Structure formats: structure tokens, C-alpha cells
């Protein structure tokens, strides 16, 4: 099971890197592509460096992979020009390309599961209601920080940041972005909390099973060492057992 999971994750990583290269081959705007996919350049090294001491559930790795796909597609076309968004707009009779709302939905959906897994496994929060409250607060804080980042890009780049902002003339774009992140967080908690808990239990059990033989061997060596202290050996021991002086 562990080998199968490792093979799956290696394949997913290779596919992710290949798609990342493909998305950056001929993006609509190079600077926008860099800013949109920059979280991937942070997440991948972090996940690789923490895999042995704090591996995540397979569910969470899959969700992170899907979020990365959303980021890469938005970076390649810019969020206002993603073809999928135009198809959704035509189907729902919308006045604007809604793909950026998909991105912000995932910006709440995936970080909610990340925050929840860390809080649950570290036992940092007592009570299910408090866990939900903290996860939602973390997601909204992340969403607000991202809006600060967009604001800073607008101040520094001026009109050059329009492709990155993707407001499409919506004066309430910031508020709706955070609202979709909130919807994503609530959906993740409602739909996947049970499955995440089951995978956390399996992951924890597997980790305990791998360390159990080492602990048993260490305990056995310690007991043998303690048993040998003060115990007579060889001819001296035989002499003491018979009451005779070995000399």
C-alpha cells in the first residue's frame, strides 16, 4: 500500500512539473504567468522537504494537484481569457468570464483542508466546532492576504497589473473573491472532513506500525543490558552457584 501510494505521488509530481512547463511555454503574458503560478514554486519544495517527517493524506495531495492545475490554466491564458470560463459564461448567460471565481473557490477549498489536517494531527484545537471556526478564519486570512498582494501589484505595476488582477470592471471583485473562498472552505469541510479523518487515521496507524519494530528492538536490547548487570558469568558464576571457590 505504501509503495503504491509513493508511486502514485511520484507520477503526480512528474505530471505536475510537465504541465507547469507546458503552461509556461507560450503564456499570454509572461509576468502574469509568473505571479499566478508562483504558489506552485513554493508548495512543491515544501511538500518534498516535509514528506518523510510529515506526509499528508492522499486526499490532500490530490486536492493540491487540482489547485495547481487551476493556477496553471489561469496563468497560461490569464483568468479573464480562459476558454473554459467563456464556455461557463455562455452556458449561465453571464456578463463576464467567471474563471477567476473558480480560482478563488479553490483558494478556499484546498487551504481549508491543509489547515484542518495540520490542526487535527497536531491536536491544536479542542472541539469540532472550534476546529471549523479556526479553519474558516485561516482561509479568510489567506484570502485577505492575497487581496493585499493584488493591491500591492496594482500600486507597483499600474495598468500592467490588470491581467493579474482580472477584475473585468467589477467594483466588488475583491469582496466576491473572498466570498467564493469562504464558499470553497465551507464546501471542503462539509464534503471531505469525514474522508480526511479516515485517511489521517490510516496514515497515523501506518506510521506507528513502521516505528513499532524499532521500539521493540530498542526495548529488548535495554532489557538484556539491564539483565546482564551484576550477573556472574563463566566459571565464576558456576562457582557461586555451587558455593565453591573457583580459585
Order of alpha helices (4+ residues) and beta strands (2+ residues): alpha-alpha-alpha-alpha-alpha-alpha-alpha-alpha-alpha
